[in-house]
Amino acid sequence: MSTAVRYGPRPPQAQVDHEIDLTKAPIATEAVTVTYLTDPEIVAAVLPRPLEPADEPLVRVQLQRVRIAGRPPFGSAVFSVAARHNELRGDYPLFMPQSTEQSVTGGRETFGEPKKLAHIELERSGDRVTATVDRMGYQLIRLDGRVTGPAELPEDQVNIEFYFKFLRAPDGNGITDPHLVYGEYHRHFELLDNIEGTLELSESPLDPVADIVIRQIRSIIWCRRRTVQVGRIAQRVPQEWLLPYVHQRYDDPAPSAEAAAPDAQPARV
């Protein structure tokens, strides 16, 4: 009697990327999003070519609970700076912590998203909202806030995120096949509330979000929305453009605590 070997070859109809299938169905999300201003030179310093700074040095921090059909619910966060590619405006994520391995591997290998495993909490109890990201023994992000009232629901919209899809070369000599990817997020909002609160960014040798200093909080909002994600390659990128920034995605195996920046201070809106 023969036994199917599940590591063996699959027929053509089974050779599909299920990550693409999952993101085509609406992704249900509850999220708190903070938008703040930082220094223009900070944004300019973190953007690989061909990306350029947007008109304002805006930073967006999203902490969210995500439900995708076929997967258990998971926590997700996106820490990004405003950028542009030619005339297209969007966000460039520096840090995309996720609470499950499936979300990390699918997003990194399919879209090139800079995802890492982390512990994420998001709670709303009455008018109180708290959210945290913890990773490798450090609490990196903490939000505390109070809902102050409803905001006007926006029209359906498409938000852009810029990713770089590549792998480190196996011989240690650079990276392989780098491309700039557009991540298009087609969003329908069901609920939107304004929040008053504080955001704290704390020090870590592996995930230095504290370097992206908070100068002025523009807004904090709570939302419930549904999203369809579409990814496409925009252009091939010379590896020398990305090599100085590879550490944004991969943890340094021997981080230096001596390079730590001062602790960030909470900002209030």
C-alpha positions in Angstrom: 0.0 0.0 0.0 1.5 3.4 -1.0 1.4 6.4 1.3 1.3 10.0 0.0 4.5 11.9 0.9 3.4 15.4 1.7 6.8 16.9 0.9 6.6 15.5 -2.6 5.5 17.4 -5.7 2.0 18.8 -5.9 -0.2 18.9 -9.0 -0.5 22.2 -11.0 -3.8 23.1 -9.4 -2.2 23.0 -5.9 0.8 25.1 -6.9 -0.6 28.4 -5.7 0.5 31.1 -3.3 -2.1 31.0 -0.6 -0.8 34.3 0.8 -2.2 36.0 -2.3 -5.5 34.2 -2.0 -5.9 35.3 1.6 -5.2 38.9 0.9 -7.7 39.0 -2.0 -10.6 38.4 0.5 -11.4 41.5 2.7 -9.1 41.6 5.7 -11.1 42.7 8.8 -9.1 45.0 11.1 -9.5 47.0 14.3 -6.7 49.5 14.6 -5.4 52.5 16.4 -3.2 54.8 14.3 -1.0 57.6 15.4 0.4 60.2 13.0 3.2 62.4 14.1 5.8 64.8 12.8 9.5 64.0 13.1 12.6 65.8 11.8 13.0 66.0 8.0 16.6 64.8 8.2 15.5 61.7 10.0 13.1 60.7 7.2 15.7 61.4 4.6 18.3 59.3 6.4 16.1 56.1 6.4 14.9 56.1 2.8 16.8 53.9 0.3 16.8 55.0 -3.3 14.7 55.5 -5.4 12.4 56.6 -2.6 12.4 60.3 -1.5 10.9 62.1 1.4 7.3 63.3 1.1 6.2 66.9 1.5 6.1 66.6 5.3 8.2 64.4 7.7 5.2 62.3 8.8 5.4 59.0 10.7 2.5 56.6 11.0 2.3 54.0 13.8 -0.6 51.4 13.4 -1.3 48.8 16.0 -4.1 46.4 15.0 -6.0 43.2 15.5 -6.4 41.3 12.2 -8.8 38.7 11.1 -8.2 36.9 7.8 -10.4 34.0 6.6 -8.6 30.7 7.1 -6.3 32.0 9.9 -6.6 32.6 13.6 -6.7 36.3 14.6 -3.3 37.9 15.1 -1.7 41.1 16.2 0.0 43.4 13.7 1.8 46.7 13.7 3.3 49.0 11.1 5.9 51.7 11.8 6.4 53.8 8.7 7.6 57.2 7.3 5.9 59.1 4.5 7.7 58.8 1.2 7.3 59.1 -2.5 8.4 57.3 -5.6 8.4 59.7 -8.5 4.9 61.3 -8.2 3.4 58.4 -6.2 2.9 59.2 -2.4 2.9 56.4 0.2 4.5 55.1 3.3 7.8 53.2 3.8 7.6 50.8 6.7 10.7 50.5 8.8 9.3 47.9 11.2 6.3 45.6 10.8 6.0 43.4 13.9 3.5 40.5 13.8 2.3 38.0 16.5 2.3 34.9 14.3 4.9 33.1 12.2 2.5 32.7 9.3 2.0 36.4 9.0 5.7 37.1 9.1 6.8 34.5 6.5 3.9 35.1 4.1 4.3 38.9 4.1 8.1 38.9 3.9 8.5 36.2 1.2 5.5 37.2 -1.0 5.5 41.0 -0.8 8.9 41.9 0.7 7.4 43.4 3.9 9.9 43.9 6.7 8.1 41.7 9.2 9.4 40.3 12.5 7.9 38.3 15.3 6.8 40.3 18.3 4.2 40.4 21.1 1.4 42.8 20.3 -1.5 43.9 22.5 -4.5 46.1 21.6 -7.3 46.7 24.0 -10.4 49.0 24.0 -12.5 49.0 27.1 -15.2 51.7 27.0 -13.4 54.9 26.1 -9.9 53.7 27.2 -7.5 52.4 24.5 -4.1 50.8 25.2 -1.7 49.2 22.7 1.8 47.8 23.1 4.6 46.1 21.0 7.2 44.0 22.9 10.1 42.3 21.2 13.2 40.5 22.5 12.7 41.7 26.0 12.0 45.4 25.1 8.7 47.2 25.1 9.2 49.3 22.0 5.9 51.1 21.5 3.2 52.0 24.0 0.0 54.0 23.4 -2.4 55.1 26.1 -5.5 57.1 25.1 -9.1 58.0 25.6 -11.8 58.1 22.9 -13.2 61.7 22.6 -15.8 61.1 20.0 -16.6 60.0 16.5 -14.8 61.2 13.4 -16.3 61.5 9.9 -15.9 58.3 7.9 -13.7 58.8 4.8 -14.6 57.5 1.4 -13.2 54.2 0.2 -9.5 54.8 -0.5 -6.3 53.2 -1.7 -3.2 53.5 0.5 0.3 52.7 -0.8 3.2 51.1 1.1 6.7 50.7 -0.5 8.6 47.5 0.1 11.9 46.2 -1.1 11.9 42.5 -1.9 15.3 40.8 -1.7 17.3 38.1 0.0 20.8 38.0 1.4 23.2 36.3 -0.9 24.2 32.8 0.5 28.0 33.5 0.1 27.6 36.7 2.2 28.3 38.9 -0.9 25.4 41.4 -1.1 21.8 40.6 -1.8 19.9 38.8 -4.6 17.3 40.1 -7.0 16.2 43.3 -5.3 12.9 44.9 -6.5 10.8 47.8 -5.3 7.3 46.6 -4.6 4.1 48.6 -4.4 1.7 47.4 -1.7 -1.8 48.7 -2.5 -4.4 48.6 0.3 -8.0 49.1 -0.8 -9.8 50.1 2.3 -13.4 50.5 3.4 -13.9 52.1 6.8 -16.8 51.1 9.0 -16.0 53.1 12.1 -13.7 56.0 13.0 -13.2 57.6 16.4 -10.8 60.4 17.6 -8.5 59.7 20.5 -6.5 61.9 22.9 -3.5 60.2 24.4 0.3 59.6 24.5 2.7 57.6 22.4 6.0 56.3 23.9 8.9 54.9 21.8 11.5 53.1 23.9 15.1 52.1 23.3 16.1 48.8 21.8 19.5 47.8 20.1 17.6 45.6 17.6 14.6 47.8 16.7 15.6 51.5 17.2 12.2 53.1 16.7 13.2 55.6 19.4 15.5 57.2 16.8 12.4 58.4 14.9 11.7 61.1 17.4 8.3 62.5 18.1 8.0 66.3 17.6 4.3 66.8 17.3 1.4 64.3 17.3 -1.0 65.2 14.5 -3.8 62.6 15.2 -4.7 59.4 17.0 -7.7 57.5 15.7 -9.4 54.2 16.3 -10.9 52.5 13.3 -12.7 49.4 12.1 -12.1 48.6 8.4 -12.0 46.0 5.7 -9.0 45.8 3.3 -8.0 44.0 0.1 -4.2 43.9 -0.4 -2.7 43.9 -3.9 1.1 43.8 -4.5 3.0 44.5 -7.7 6.7 45.0 -8.7 7.4 48.6 -9.6 11.0 48.3 -10.8 14.3 46.4 -10.3 16.7 48.2 -7.9 20.5 48.1 -8.0 21.8 46.3 -4.9 24.2 49.1 -4.1 21.2 51.3 -3.4 19.9 48.9 -0.7 23.1 47.4 0.9 23.4 50.3 3.4 19.9 49.6 4.6 19.7 45.8 4.9 20.0 46.1 8.7 16.4 47.6 8.7 15.1 44.1 8.0 17.5 41.7 9.6 18.5 41.6 13.2 22.2 42.1 14.0 23.3 38.9 15.8 25.6 41.0 18.0 23.9 44.4 18.6 25.9 47.0 20.4 24.3 48.5 23.4 26.8 51.3 23.3 25.0 52.7 20.3 21.8 53.1 22.2 20.0 56.5 21.8 18.5 58.3 24.8 15.0 57.1 25.8 12.2 58.7 23.9 9.8 60.9 25.9 6.0 60.6 25.6 4.2 63.1 23.5 0.6 64.3 24.2 -2.1 65.5 21.9 
